[in-house]
């Protein structure tokens, strides 16, 4: 079947025709030998130009027929007059061919030579992401630098891409992949990196932003965990640091920050997914960011990206006490979500962490907010549970595109309200 | 891509020659909660319509208006979703909450927390809205005999969406095949599901709803994370029978919880879940793939 489609694709490519537009493939379920006989007669009607995918042989086996658009009425009339059960298996054969062709192109296993060849609509390994970052820097030496802010437990470098159009600028931080199983976030981070270099100098609103603020993007915030999700356990969330006295590994890096640390909303059990760790900032993945933020001293916006649930949230997670500028953050979230939804209609909910999703202590943006970074937000990207962490790769780009609109809203507001 | 034919089927039946007199009308799929005819088996059944007497006895407590975008309302709606799927789901019918419109909470002393939720929902295979659903979800007070929530739920739109042609075809394909179907990691790490496996994934979602419903409380939010493996088993009757190992994601604790389920289904009835077994918490789990059982001998 696949061969047939490839052949058709070649045919179409050579002649530039959309040969199968409007054609359908019907699946026919014959109940008895008489119906099989009728179907055999049908297949012999040459004038219908039917393309038989599964011949009528036996009542228990489906009969699949590719019916050209022109013959649809006649075939349906025949089937219905003879009370032969059937349904449309492929509603638009041309669309399916187009989709398959696209899929085939994107699963080429050729290493990309530059970031224009990179497959943004696929999930990548840590090595591929590292290679991407190096290519991006090489292609845009005046705009992008790669910083190493520290090392993971297993000694993997923690890289941050710094996008800067000039010195001494305030910074806007974005991180993805702090929870390793949330794969759409790292994938979106890669897309954001490319988007930035494309839009600077071409998109007026974005150029104005980057002319005033640097963007600091950490794509793989938890590389040990990410590696582990590729090699061993796709559902791994935490870091990979062993816990003394326990057979259980890892700390939840989003419960390890010094904000409400030790309070309700995190676990004290190393075997749990929300284990806070032995002490605040015990994880090098967290401490590296803490040190960077403190030494930078001029970060004005901070966004930590997760999946899934389709939410945009501001502090706090550890307490119900509202942040002082809650009305401003709430309204900004409302606008960001409206812009996000404008692209594909994706609905997000928004509010403080503790009211919108659950109580969580030791969280990233609670700490950054308390450091004085007024515009601290966390995203939960697609979806709302149907696929969850295993979001199909064909949703990566739409997710990244719509999220970018939300990010733009927040970055713009930050730029216009520097403090 | 999973092609939906439900709407198309409706169109087909309108077009073309009118059926000859005496022909059978299109088959509809009556819902069926579960089989209660084998009391020795550990069948999960749904509590339904039994809450009224208890509620009438208690004093009226103030009813609190809930923010529909905050988590308490959404968790209650998720429970109603599990109820809808357990009741009406099939390998070609899977319901999801779209948006919570409104919700109230009534704490009933000695009984529990009663949520009244209004939410929009959609059937995912045919991408068909079922309009607004109204549900009463009662989470029983801790310490009592009851742990599972009690649910009543009805929706504006039709829940008995006609997917019978696909269900029949799937049923016949699996009944007639000599090699029992098996699958692992559905979806795979990249979110990909082979077209053949899609109904088995949806069936897992529906079957998991029985467990998720029973396990839910005000502090949980469940979704099916992945089907670790599925194996078709021989069946003594006309039902299709599967052994499933599913991974459920609980949002509040962020835990991945493993369950083994025996699931049966046939087009005429609903989904049944037998012998649900929670697997021990496995911190660093690597699951072996399903091994195919020996090939069945041909039926006589």
Interface residues (C-beta under 8 A of the other chain):
Chain A: X27 X29 X60 X61 X62 X73 X76 X77 X79 X80 X81 X83 X85 X86 X87 X88 X89 X90 X91 X96 X99 X122 X123 X183 X229 X230 X232 X233 X234 X235 X237 X247 X248 X249 X252 X267 X271 X272 X273 X274 X309 X347 X349 X350 X351 X355 X356 X357 X358 X384 X385 X386 X387 X388 X389 X390 X391 X392 X393 X395
Chain B: X1 X3 X5 X8 X9 X12 X15 X16 X17 X19 X20 X23 X67 X69 X70 X71 X74 X78 X96 X97 X98 X99 X124 X165 X166 X168 X169 X172 X173 X176 X185 X187 X188 X189 X190 X191 X192 X193 X223 X224 X225 X226 X247 X249 X251 X252 X253 X254 X255 X256 X281 X283 X284 X285 X286
